[in-house]
Amino acid sequence: MEKHYTAYIKEIAGEKFYFVKAFTSFPELGLTSQLLNGYGMHKDFNEACSIAGITDPTIKKELIATIRDVLPQAIVIDINDAVQLKLMTL
């Protein structure tokens, strides 16, 4: 038996929500599918983990690190600079 966890952030109506899932798989039985054991959604990461039944601090730390690694890096571009640059190329 193996335990697997996933976590991600999704924006809903302009607010960020954490989604956390806990799965169990049984590779020793030759089963390839995973069973969903827990699922949590909340604005607070720790609350989402609690709802999903995840209490181990090490697992929570790994999940939040995974989320941070996946978050896209944003580049801020001043709209006025972009318009001026476009006008200069016309």
N, C-alpha and C positions, 0 to 999 in steps of 0.2 A: 504494500500500500504506500502511495506517495501523496503528499499534499502539495498543492500548487496555489499560488495567489497572484492576482492581477489587480492593478489599480490604474485609474486614469482620471483626467479632469475633463468635464464637458460644460460648456457655457449654455445655460438655459435662461431665457428672458433677461439676458444681461448679467446674470450672476453665475459664478463658478461653483460647480458641485463636484465633489469627489465621489467616484464610484469604485467600490472595492468588492472583489469576489474571491471566495475560497472554494477550491475544488479538491476532490479526492480521485485518484486513479489507481487502478489495480493491474499494473503491467505483468505481475506474476501469474495472472489468470488469462493473459493474452487479450485483455480488453484495451482497446485504444481510446475509447471515449472517456471523458471525465464527468464525474457527478458534481453538480453544484451543491455545495454544503451551506454556503452563506453568501449573502449579497447585501451590501449597504450603500446607501446614497445619502449624502449630507453636505452642507456647506463647510463643515468642520471635518478635517481628515480623521481625527481621533474618534469622532462620533460615528463616521461611516464605518470605521474598523469595528467599533463596538457593536453596531447593528449587524455586521457580517459575522460577528463572533470571533474576531481576531483580537487577542489580548497580548500576545507575545511581543515585547518591545523590539526584539531583534527583527522580527518579520515586518513590523510596522516601519522600522527604520529603513529596511531594504525596499519596501514598497514606495515610501516617499522619495527615496533616492532615485528609483526607477522613473517616477513621475517627473522629477526635476530634470533627468537626463533626456526625456522625450520632449519637454516643452520647447517649442520653437523659439529661436532668438529673434527678437524684433529689431528692425532698423527704423529709427524715427527720421522721417524726411519732412522738412518744413514745406508745406504746400505752396507757399509763396516762392520759395526757391525753385521748386519743380516747375511752376508756371513760368517763371522768368527764364529758366533754362529752355523750356519748350519754345517760348517766344523768340529767344535768341537763335534757335535753329531754323526758324521759318524764313 
